[in-house]
C-alpha cells in the first residue's frame, strides 16, 4: 500500500474534547506496520504525540485544561480518522 499526505479542514472541537496543534511526534515500530497490515486509504497514522492546546470544547473543565499548555498522549493511529501524524 502507498501512503500520501493530504490536507483536511480543521473540524470544530466536540463539547467534551480539546484540540491540539501537534508540535512533536514519535515514530514507533507499529506505525509503519499499519500501512500494510490494517490501514485503509485515508487512514491517519502515528501513535505518540505532544501538542499545544488550541481550543477547548464547551464541557472541558477550564481548571483542568488551559489554552497554550502542552499535552502528550498516545492514540491508535492507522485505524480511521485518528493519528498522531495529523496536525
C-alpha positions as CSV (number, residue, x, y, z in Angstrom):
1,X,0.0,0.0,0.0
2,X,1.2,3.5,-0.7
3,X,1.0,6.4,1.6
4,X,0.3,10.1,0.9
5,X,-0.1,13.4,2.6
6,X,-3.4,15.3,2.3
7,X,-4.9,18.5,3.8
8,X,-8.2,18.3,5.6
9,X,-10.2,21.2,7.1
10,X,-10.0,21.7,10.8
11,X,-13.1,20.4,12.4
12,X,-14.8,22.2,15.3
13,X,-14.0,20.6,18.7
14,X,-16.6,18.4,20.2
15,X,-18.0,19.7,23.6
16,X,-16.1,17.1,25.7
17,X,-12.8,17.3,23.8
18,X,-9.9,19.8,23.3
19,X,-7.8,20.3,20.1
20,X,-4.1,20.3,19.9
21,X,-1.6,21.7,17.4
22,X,0.9,18.9,17.2
23,X,4.5,20.0,17.9
24,X,6.3,16.6,18.1
25,X,5.6,13.0,17.3
26,X,7.4,9.8,18.0
27,X,7.9,7.1,15.4
28,X,7.1,3.6,16.7
29,X,7.6,0.2,15.0
30,X,3.8,-0.2,14.8
31,X,3.4,3.0,12.8
32,X,4.9,1.7,9.5
33,X,3.4,-1.7,10.0
34,X,-0.1,-0.3,9.9
35,X,0.4,0.8,6.3
36,X,0.5,-2.8,5.1
37,X,-1.3,-4.7,7.9
38,X,-4.5,-2.8,8.9
39,X,-4.8,0.7,7.4
40,X,-7.1,1.6,4.6
41,X,-6.6,4.5,2.2
42,X,-7.3,7.8,4.0
43,X,-6.4,6.5,7.5
44,X,-4.1,8.7,9.6
45,X,-1.0,7.1,11.0
46,X,1.0,7.7,14.2
47,X,0.6,6.9,17.9
48,X,2.7,9.1,20.2
49,X,2.4,12.9,20.2
50,X,2.9,16.2,22.0
51,X,0.7,19.2,21.2
52,X,-0.2,22.6,22.4
53,X,-3.9,23.1,23.4
54,X,-5.5,25.5,20.9
55,X,-9.2,25.0,21.5
56,X,-11.4,23.8,24.4
57,X,-14.8,22.1,24.0
58,X,-17.6,23.7,26.0
59,X,-17.7,20.9,28.5
60,X,-14.0,20.6,29.2
61,X,-13.2,21.7,32.8
62,X,-11.3,25.0,32.5
63,X,-9.4,24.3,35.7
64,X,-8.0,21.1,34.3
65,X,-7.0,22.1,30.7
66,X,-5.8,25.5,29.6
67,X,-5.2,27.1,26.2
68,X,-1.5,27.1,25.4
69,X,-0.3,24.3,27.7
70,X,1.5,21.3,26.3
71,X,-0.2,17.8,26.5
72,X,1.2,14.4,25.4
73,X,-0.7,11.2,24.7
74,X,-1.0,8.0,22.8
75,X,-3.6,7.3,20.2
76,X,-4.3,4.3,18.0
77,X,-3.2,5.6,14.6
78,X,-3.8,3.7,11.4
79,X,-7.4,2.9,12.1
80,X,-9.7,5.6,10.7
81,X,-9.6,9.3,11.3
82,X,-7.3,9.4,14.3
83,X,-3.5,9.5,14.2
84,X,-0.6,11.4,15.7
85,X,0.8,12.4,12.3
86,X,-2.2,14.6,11.7
87,X,-1.9,18.2,12.7
